[in-house]
Every structure is written in structure tokens, then in C-alpha cells.
Amino acid sequence: MLVIPEGLTEGIKSLCHEGTSAHLRSTKTKDKLSKYLYWPGCYQDIEQKKFVCHHSSFSKVPSMKNKKGISKNAECLASIKVKIKLDTTRTRMTDKFIGRGLVGVITITPFHKHSLMTAETLRFLPAEECREQFENYFNDGMGPAESAKYHKGVLEMDDDFQPSDLASSRVNPTQRTIEYWHEKWRLLNLGPRNGHGMIEVSYKI
């Protein structure tokens, strides 16, 4: 059995996972690893996942150093942690929960350090849920500004409409997001605005 240096563990995990077959469960990857390789916490690395609030400090600069003046970083500690314990003959004997077939642990930290219903918080919600709807607007010939105005009207005519919906990026994305989606849609369907790709698209038309 080989002991793997810390800097090489990510590559080893990827190789074992991809070599087993695409997107099989972590048990398959674990079985391959346990035959030949070891590093401290290797099973834990494969079988844990943590979901954090989008206002956490994860991958964000401190709010005081944010040059744009608008920061998602509220250092929120709310999270959901999922852990799948190692299920072997030995662990079934030493862990009463695994012995009963309870191999999963879900730890929820539900307390946010910020309000959940302010316009600023709602503005940072992910907007992907309505991206397809806007692509349909683009297919109908609308641009970013027209589609944003039309979509607002659609929301206001809904029987379940709440004024807070207009502040939520999940149902009413920001103009910047809409322009980004339109640019991606335009590149895919109409090609670039100039250069070699534009000539290729013109030939197809």
C-alpha cells in the first residue's frame, strides 16, 4: 500500500473516480483506493459534503475590503453538512448506528446572521431557475431591456404575486444577469458580433 503526499490527493481521487466509471457512488471509488492507497482522512474526503449560505465567508474577501461597496460576505454560519460513514465489517461492530444501517449524518446549522427577507438579501439569490424563460423571450425577438420589462408584467399579473417578488433575483433577475444571458444566447444562436465566427453564421443563414 502506498501513502500519498497531501498535494497529490485530489488528482488521485479524480483518477480513481473517473477510472471506475462516470459518476458512480463514492463506495466504488473508496474500494479502489483502499486496495492500494492511503492518506490521512482519505475516506472522509470522499464521503463528506458541506453546503453553506451564499452570505458565508467562503471564497469571499472580507466585506471591509470589497471595493465595489456591495458584499455578499456577512460571515453567515448557516450550513448543511452531509457525511456518509464508512460501511465495513469493522465499523458495523464499532458504531451502533452503522450496525443498524444508519450510515448517514446530516448536521444543520439553521441560524443566519442576516435578515432573509430584505431586498438586498433577495437580490443575491441564484437566478438560474428562470433562465430558460428568458431564453424563450430572446427566441421571440426580445432584447435584454424589453424582456426584463415584459417579465415584470408577467409577474405582476400572477394571482400569487407579492411585491417582494420584484426584489428577488430568483424570480426577477437583475438587468446585469439578463444581459449576460442574452450575450450567451446571442453567441450560441447568432454567433459573435465580429470576426471569423460571424462569417460562418452568415453562411448558414
Secondary structure as UniProt FT lines:
FT   STRAND          2..3
FT   HELIX           6..8
FT   HELIX           9..20
FT   TURN            22..23
FT   HELIX           26..36
FT   STRAND          37..38
FT   TURN            40..41
FT   HELIX           42..46
FT   STRAND          48..52
FT   TURN            54..55
FT   TURN            58..59
FT   HELIX           63..65
FT   TURN            67..68
FT   STRAND          79..84
FT   HELIX           89..94
FT   HELIX           96..99
FT   TURN            100..101
FT   STRAND          104..109
FT   HELIX           119..123
FT   HELIX           128..130
FT   HELIX           131..139
FT   TURN            140..141
FT   HELIX           144..157
FT   TURN            159..160
FT   HELIX           163..166
FT   TURN            169..171
FT   HELIX           175..189
FT   HELIX           196..204
//
